[in-house]
Amino acid sequence: MDEVVQKEETGSGKVRDREAIIERKLRLSENPSSIIIAPKTREGHTLVKILFAFDRAISRIRLRAGTYIKVQDAVLCLKQAEGFIGRLNDFILSFGDGRGLFGSFYEDLETKKMLARRLSTYIILPRTNEGKEVAGLIKRLDPALLQFRNTCTDFGKSEETLSKLIETVRDFNVLVQELSSVAKISYDPPRDLETLLSGGVGEALPRKGRKSGGVA
């Protein structure tokens, strides 16, 4: 079982399910290597859901390179992942607040436990450096995006930026599809992805799709 907890997979409304999720999140939060993410935008939620599959695929490719996966194919996959990480970082820097390079978005244990008690948060124990990097970037992107939406008065810039955001989500999904194919593991895109990609920008979180909370 993957050492991750995902918001998307629960939501049955059963108290015991919620308690089990929270208990496991609290346990994982004690691991210094675990990362907790509390997105407030629908794009942030979707990126996190894709992140779990990204980290799993990269890990499988690294482990099987030279045996079940050709070395050149593995190298190409890692370069593609590196390229996406660079583009995501550049996109964050385009907001102009420097969060892509400066400041800490990693919480102390007390704060992690507080956040872990919320079903709207996710916790991941990355298997790979790439997974850790993307998790950190998502933690920076989500508040920057929220601030941008609340303060930007240039509608032309807003449309351009949010279109780039949708493109980033789409590219991440396509990348993970390709990585999963090479790794020969299944990948089910988030159920709300199609709604996000086709629904335009600046709309509210969709009411339908994967329910909140869960354990992977």
N, C-alpha and C positions, 0 to 999 in steps of 0.2 A: 504493500500500500504506500502510495506517495506520501511523504511527510509534508503535506500541505493541507490547508483548510480553505475552502472556497465558499464565498457567500452564495454563489449561484445555485448550488445544488440542493439546498433545503428550502424550507418554506411550507412544509406540510401543515404547519400550525400546531403540531404536537409538542406539548411542553417537554416531554422526555427527549425528543429530537433536538430541540433548541438547547436543552441543558447539556446534552452529549457533545454538541458542536462547541459550545462555549468552554466546556471542560477541556476538550482537546486543544482548543486555541490557547487556553491559559497554559496548558502543559507545554505546547510548542513555543509560546512566548518566552519561556525561561531559557530556551536555547539561544546563546549569544549570536548565533548565525542566522536566526530567523528574522524575517522582515515583515512588518505589519503595514498594510496599506489601507487607508481609509478614504477612498475617492468620493468626491461630491458631485462629479459630473458623469453623465452617462458614457461619454467617451472614455473616461478614466476607468469605469467599471468594465467596459468591454476590453480595453487594453490589458487589464489585469487578468481577465479570463483567458485571453490568448497567451499571456505570459506563462501560465502553468504548462501549456502544451509546448511552448517554445523551449523552456528549460528542459523539459523531458526529452524532446527531440535532439537537442544539442548534446545532452548527456549520452544518449544512445549512440549518436554518431561518433562521439569521441571514444566510447568504449569499444565500438565495433570496427573502427578504422583499421585497415590492414588485415582484417579477417573477413567479416561478412560485408564490409563496405570498402570499396576501393579507396586508397589513400587520396588519390586526386579528387575523388568525389567529396570526400570528407573535407579536404582543404578548401574546395570551392564553397561548400556549405558554410564553413566557418568565416570565409571572406564575405559571403553574403550577409551573415549575421553581423559581422563587424561593420559592414557598410550601413546596415539599417541603424545600428546603434549610433554611428556618427551622424546620420541624417536626423535621428530623433533628438540628439543633443543640439544640433544646429537649430532645429525647430524651436526648442525650448529657449535657446539664446536669442532667437528672433523676438521674443517678448520683451527683451531689453532689461531684464531685472538681474541678470547674472546668476540666477539660481542653478544654472547648469554646471557652474564651476565652484561656486562659493556657498558657504553655509552648510549646516547639518540637518538632515531630515531623518535622522535615526534617533529613536526615543530611548529613554532609560527604561528599566524593567517595570517600574511602577506605571509609567505612561503606557507601555505596551500592554500590560495587563488590563488597564482601564479600557483601552481600545479593543482588546480581544473580547471583552464582554459584550460588544455590540455585534449583532448579526449582520450589520451593513459593512463590516470590515473583512479583509482577507489576510491570511498569514501564509507565508511561503518560506520554506527552508531550501534555498537554491542549491542545486547540484553543481552548477557551473558558474564560472565568472561572468559569462554572458548573461545568464539569468539574473545574477545579482546586479549587474550594471543596468539592465532594463528596468528592474524593480525600482532601483534608485531614481532612474529618470522619470518613471511614471509618478513617483512620489513628488518630484519637482514640477512635472507638467501640470498635474491636476490643480494645485492651488494657483499656479500662474494663469492657467486657462480661466479659472473662476474669477480671478481678479480682472483679467482682460475683458471678460463679458460684462463685468459690473462697472467698468470705468471707460471703455472705449466709446468714443463719440463719433469716430470716423467710420461710417457705415461701409464705405468702400474697402477700407483696411480690414474691417470686421469680416466682411464676406470673403475676402481673400484668405485671411488667416484661418477661418473656420473651414473653408474648402480644403486648405492644406491639411488641416487636422483630420478631416474625413479621409483624405488621401493617405495619410500616415496610418490610420487604422486599417484601411484596405490593404496597404502594402505589408503591414505586419501579418495580417491574416494570410495573404498569398505566400509570404515567406515561410510561415509555419506549415502551410499545406505542402510546400516543396520540401522542407526539412523532414516532415513526418513521412513523406513518400520515400525519401532516401533512407530514413531510419527504419522503414517498414513497420510503423506503428500507426494506429488509428488516430484520427483527429476530427473531432466534431466542433465546428465553429460555434461560438456562442449563439444562442437562439435569437438574441436581440440584435445580432450583427446586421442582418438584412434590413431590419427596420431602421437602424442607424444609417446605413449606407444609402438607403433609398429615400429616407425621410427628410433629407435636406439638413440644414444647419440651424442651430439656435432653437430647436424645439425641446419640449419637455421630455423627461424620461418616459419611454414607452410603458404602458400599463401591462402589456403582455410580454411573454418571453420567459426566461428562466426565473424561477422564484428565488427568494432571498435566502441566503445562508447555506452552508453545506460542508461536507467532509469528502475529500478525495482520498 
